[in-house]
């Protein structure tokens, strides 16, 4: 009888582990197929990147493709933004994000939602962080050009917005953070 219980217990554990791994894999497939695989920014670069945005307590900050929420947590904790919202299409990074925000006790100021960056509601946002692949940066820039108010700022690490194609964005700063180029735009 004990052997049967042990075998059943072992099968349940293996099934649970397999289900979690499958869930993570499918989440990665969803993320990659949307054009933005989960590639976290190095923690040591987040604060220096955000420092160039001029964030204040009056800002509503948004991370489109928020991954594990390390950027959102930094914006609230280190720069005192009033409110932060993160969107991601994939379940696994959002699970990590919710866990990080809960542990940091930032739930009252950070909202996380599953949504596509190309359609996420951003009309109330004053500062956007956009660490996505070039094709997706272009698609999201089209959405942001229609939704964001004049004066809103958009930070793009690594991949710039084509301002000829999207004339509502004016490049106000280009700088190096480590080996990474960071492009800061303002909506005009």
C-alpha positions as CSV (number, residue, x, y, z in Angstrom):
1,X,0.0,0.0,0.0
2,X,2.8,2.4,0.9
3,X,4.5,1.7,-2.5
4,X,1.3,2.6,-4.3
5,X,1.0,5.9,-2.4
6,X,4.6,6.8,-3.1
7,X,4.2,6.0,-6.8
8,X,1.0,8.1,-7.1
9,X,2.6,10.9,-5.1
10,X,5.6,10.8,-7.4
11,X,3.4,10.8,-10.5
12,X,1.5,13.9,-9.2
13,X,4.7,15.8,-8.6
14,X,6.0,14.9,-12.1
15,X,2.6,16.0,-13.6
16,X,2.7,19.3,-11.7
17,X,6.2,20.0,-12.7
18,X,5.4,19.1,-16.3
19,X,2.3,21.4,-16.2
20,X,4.4,24.3,-14.9
21,X,7.1,23.8,-17.5
22,X,4.5,23.6,-20.3
23,X,2.8,26.8,-19.0
24,X,6.2,28.6,-19.1
25,X,7.0,27.3,-22.5
26,X,3.6,28.3,-24.0
27,X,3.9,31.7,-22.3
28,X,7.3,32.1,-24.1
29,X,5.8,31.1,-27.4
30,X,3.0,33.6,-26.9
31,X,5.5,36.3,-26.1
32,X,7.9,35.5,-29.0
33,X,5.0,35.2,-31.5
34,X,3.8,38.7,-30.5
35,X,7.2,40.1,-31.5
36,X,8.6,40.6,-28.0
37,X,10.2,37.7,-26.2
38,X,10.8,38.1,-22.5
39,X,14.3,39.5,-22.3
40,X,14.8,41.3,-18.9
41,X,16.9,44.4,-18.7
42,X,19.9,44.0,-16.6
43,X,19.0,45.2,-13.1
44,X,22.1,47.4,-12.9
45,X,21.0,49.4,-16.0
46,X,17.4,50.1,-15.0
47,X,18.0,53.0,-12.6
48,X,20.5,54.8,-14.9
49,X,18.1,54.4,-17.9
50,X,15.2,55.9,-15.9
51,X,17.3,58.7,-14.5
52,X,17.5,60.3,-17.9
53,X,13.7,60.5,-18.2
54,X,13.2,63.2,-15.6
55,X,10.5,61.2,-13.7
56,X,8.7,63.0,-10.9
57,X,5.8,62.4,-8.5
58,X,3.5,63.9,-11.1
59,X,4.1,61.2,-13.7
60,X,2.0,58.2,-14.6
61,X,4.6,55.7,-15.8
62,X,3.9,52.8,-18.2
63,X,6.1,49.9,-19.2
64,X,4.8,48.3,-22.5
65,X,6.1,44.7,-22.3
66,X,6.7,45.0,-18.6
67,X,8.2,41.5,-18.1
68,X,9.0,40.9,-14.5
69,X,8.2,44.5,-13.4
70,X,11.7,45.5,-12.4
71,X,11.4,48.8,-14.3
72,X,8.0,49.5,-12.8
73,X,9.3,48.9,-9.3
74,X,12.2,51.2,-9.9
75,X,10.1,54.0,-11.3
76,X,7.8,53.9,-8.2
77,X,10.4,53.2,-5.5
78,X,13.4,55.2,-6.8
79,X,11.7,58.1,-8.7
80,X,8.4,58.4,-6.8
81,X,6.1,58.3,-9.8
82,X,2.5,58.7,-8.8
83,X,1.3,55.6,-10.5
84,X,2.8,52.9,-12.7
85,X,1.1,50.5,-15.1
86,X,2.6,47.5,-16.8
87,X,1.3,45.5,-19.8
88,X,2.6,42.2,-21.1
89,X,1.1,39.6,-23.4
90,X,2.7,36.6,-21.7
91,X,1.5,34.9,-18.5
92,X,4.9,33.8,-17.1
93,X,6.5,37.3,-16.9
94,X,3.2,38.7,-15.5
95,X,3.2,36.0,-12.8
96,X,6.8,37.1,-12.0
97,X,5.8,40.8,-12.1
98,X,2.9,40.3,-9.7
99,X,5.2,38.4,-7.3
100,X,7.8,41.2,-7.4
101,X,5.2,44.0,-6.9
102,X,3.6,42.1,-4.0
103,X,7.0,41.4,-2.3
104,X,7.9,45.1,-2.7
105,X,4.6,46.2,-1.3
106,X,3.9,48.4,-4.3
107,X,0.5,47.1,-5.2
108,X,-1.3,50.3,-4.4
109,X,0.7,52.2,-7.0
110,X,1.4,49.6,-9.6
111,X,-1.2,48.0,-11.9
112,X,-0.4,45.0,-14.0
113,X,-2.5,43.8,-16.9
114,X,-2.3,41.2,-19.7
115,X,-2.5,43.2,-22.9
116,X,-0.8,43.7,-26.2
117,X,1.5,46.8,-26.3
118,X,-0.1,47.8,-29.7
119,X,-3.5,48.3,-28.1
120,X,-2.9,49.0,-24.4
121,X,-4.7,52.0,-23.0
122,X,-2.1,54.8,-22.5
123,X,-4.0,58.0,-22.9
124,X,-3.4,59.0,-19.2
125,X,0.3,58.1,-19.3
126,X,3.0,60.8,-19.2
127,X,6.1,58.6,-19.4
128,X,6.5,55.3,-21.4
129,X,9.3,52.7,-21.3
130,X,9.5,50.7,-24.5
131,X,12.1,47.9,-24.6
132,X,10.9,46.0,-27.6
133,X,12.3,44.7,-30.9
134,X,12.5,47.2,-33.8
135,X,9.5,45.9,-35.7
136,X,7.3,46.1,-32.6
137,X,8.7,49.5,-31.6
138,X,7.5,50.8,-35.0
139,X,4.0,49.2,-34.5
140,X,3.7,50.5,-31.0
141,X,4.9,54.0,-32.0
142,X,1.9,54.2,-34.3
143,X,-0.4,53.4,-31.4
144,X,1.4,55.8,-29.0
145,X,1.3,58.6,-31.6
146,X,-2.5,58.4,-31.5
147,X,-3.0,57.8,-27.8
148,X,-0.4,59.9,-25.9
149,X,-0.9,63.5,-25.0
150,X,1.4,66.2,-26.1
151,X,4.5,66.4,-23.8
152,X,4.5,62.7,-22.9
153,X,8.0,61.1,-22.9
154,X,8.9,57.8,-24.4
155,X,12.2,56.0,-23.5
156,X,13.4,53.4,-26.0
157,X,16.5,51.4,-24.9
158,X,18.4,49.8,-27.8
159,X,15.9,50.4,-30.6
160,X,14.9,54.0,-31.7
161,X,11.6,55.2,-33.1
162,X,11.8,56.3,-36.7
163,X,10.8,60.0,-36.4
164,X,10.5,60.4,-40.2
165,X,7.8,57.7,-40.1
166,X,6.3,58.9,-36.8
167,X,6.7,62.7,-36.8
168,X,4.8,63.2,-33.5
169,X,7.9,62.0,-31.7
170,X,10.8,64.4,-31.3
171,X,14.2,63.0,-30.1
172,X,15.2,65.0,-27.1
173,X,18.1,62.9,-25.8
174,X,20.3,60.1,-27.0
175,X,22.8,58.7,-24.6
176,X,24.8,55.6,-23.7
177,X,24.0,53.5,-20.6
178,X,26.8,51.0,-20.5
179,X,26.9,49.6,-24.0
180,X,23.3,50.3,-24.6
181,X,22.0,53.3,-26.6
182,X,18.9,55.0,-25.0
183,X,16.6,57.2,-26.9
184,X,14.3,59.7,-25.2
185,X,11.4,61.2,-27.2
186,X,8.7,63.7,-26.5
187,X,5.3,63.8,-28.1
188,X,4.8,67.1,-30.0
